[in-house]
Amino acid sequence: MKISIKREQSQAGLSFAERENRRSLAGGESNFRPQVKNKLLLLLALLMTAATGAWAQGYNVTFGGFAESEMNTTVNVTSLPYTFTAIGHDALYPWTVISTSGNIFYNATVTSGGEGKVSANITYSDEMTITITGPFEGTATIHVTGEDDENRSISTDITVTCVAVGGASSGDSGDQTYSVTMKDGVKDADKWTVKVGEGQAQALPIGGLKGDGSETVTLQYNGRLKVKGVKATSDAGAPAAPASLIANPVVGQIIGSDGKNYDANATLPTGVTAVAKICYVGSETGEAAPYNHGLALALSDANDGDPCTWNTSNTDAGHTKQANYIFTEESGLQYNDTHNSDTYPAFQAAIANNGTAAPTGCSSWFLPSGYQWKKMIGAAGLDNLGLTWGGYYWSSSENDANQAWDFDCYEGIWYNSAKSVGDQVRACLAF
């Protein structure tokens, strides 16, 4: 007998603490025995995304109306609530409009939109914080007024939108929606009831159940058959990757810590740092969707610039062997799950990338394969990759059990070197 519990509206997954029928039941009930015919009480703790954070969520929060143009931006955040801070008179409103000296005292009030999920506060005379607790429809408007020492006043409106992207729930960020159904073919399926928390028991199937991840779901069998066991499973799909924020990428652009692409010489928004350089644009990345639009390299060598061995001994890593430097299509990202250990120093260093987080909407950092290196060299040019002059760089591609492929960044010549040799490592990401 199997009970299937699945989501209806959100991308959140459900995991369940399963109670076997031989365990003591909650509420002081006696131990269940197979020969008991009447009722089974099964408690399942629903642990959902709000508690585990295991499912990828993203929200695009867009601000407008600030006098300082850099404040009018879109920020991608992985979780809510999120607080945005605007500091300085010029951010809120050019103070020279009404005063050239003295103080301006501001007040901020949400006047429309936001569904109660937007709040604004002036913490000092020139510092404004905006807090968003969940996505909402339409636009929220924050009316800001200011008055100087001479009682001259100004006013302006700041706008805020917040939309869910990349699998995030469009409903309340704290609640998930799910349903409880019985697997097809189960006898007496109509003899089961379910209740959430202290709610009323209802017959199965039931949908539209909401919760914040902390409630207990109680299933009760009211028939006369013997119940030998109950198993709960989740039909939740795999987590969706956050949507890419990269638009119209061009080789040579940089990717910021906010996941967006910028021209190489652009002034980045406040709080955004450059983390990678786009070195190939196209579908032949060696990676599956959604990371099949381009490749980018970190801006400095991994392992703080110190060389790494490919692995700790010249042993077979089980990769598809690349017999020559023509290279067949090969993913570098695929090795992250199996090679992120001290046994594979070059892979471990690339994945860590000196502690720099991979931007939202991009893949994790990985050691690029020979195929991927050649794509980037061909598109950007060896001299434009920003590599350490004269260094030898590892790829994730194996030549045989004892050797892996590396190249020198002076001439771009490929070698099949012993895996115990120390080479430079440059992390890569796909988008």
Secondary structure, 3 states (H helix, E strand, C coil): CEEEEEECCCCCCCEEECCCCCCCCCCCCCCCCCCCCCCCEEEEEEECHHHHCCCCCEEEEEEECCCCHHHCCEEEECCCCEEEEEECHHHHCCHHHCCCCCCEEEEEEEEECCCCCEEEEEEECCEEEEEECCCCCCCEEEEEEEEECCCCEEEEEEEEEEEEECCCCCCCCCCEEEEEEECCCCCCHHHEEEEECCCCCEECCEEEEEECCCCEEEEEECCCCCCCCCEEEECCCCCCCCCCCCCCCCCCCEEECCCCEECCCCCCCCCCCEEEEEEEECCCCCCCCCCCCEEEEECCCCHHHCCEECCCCCCCCCCCCCCCCCCCCCCCHHHHHHHCCCCCHHHHHHHHHHHCCCCCCCCCCECCCHHHHHHHHHHHCHHHCCCCCCCEEEEEEECCCCEEEEEECCCCCEEEEECCCEEECCCEEEC
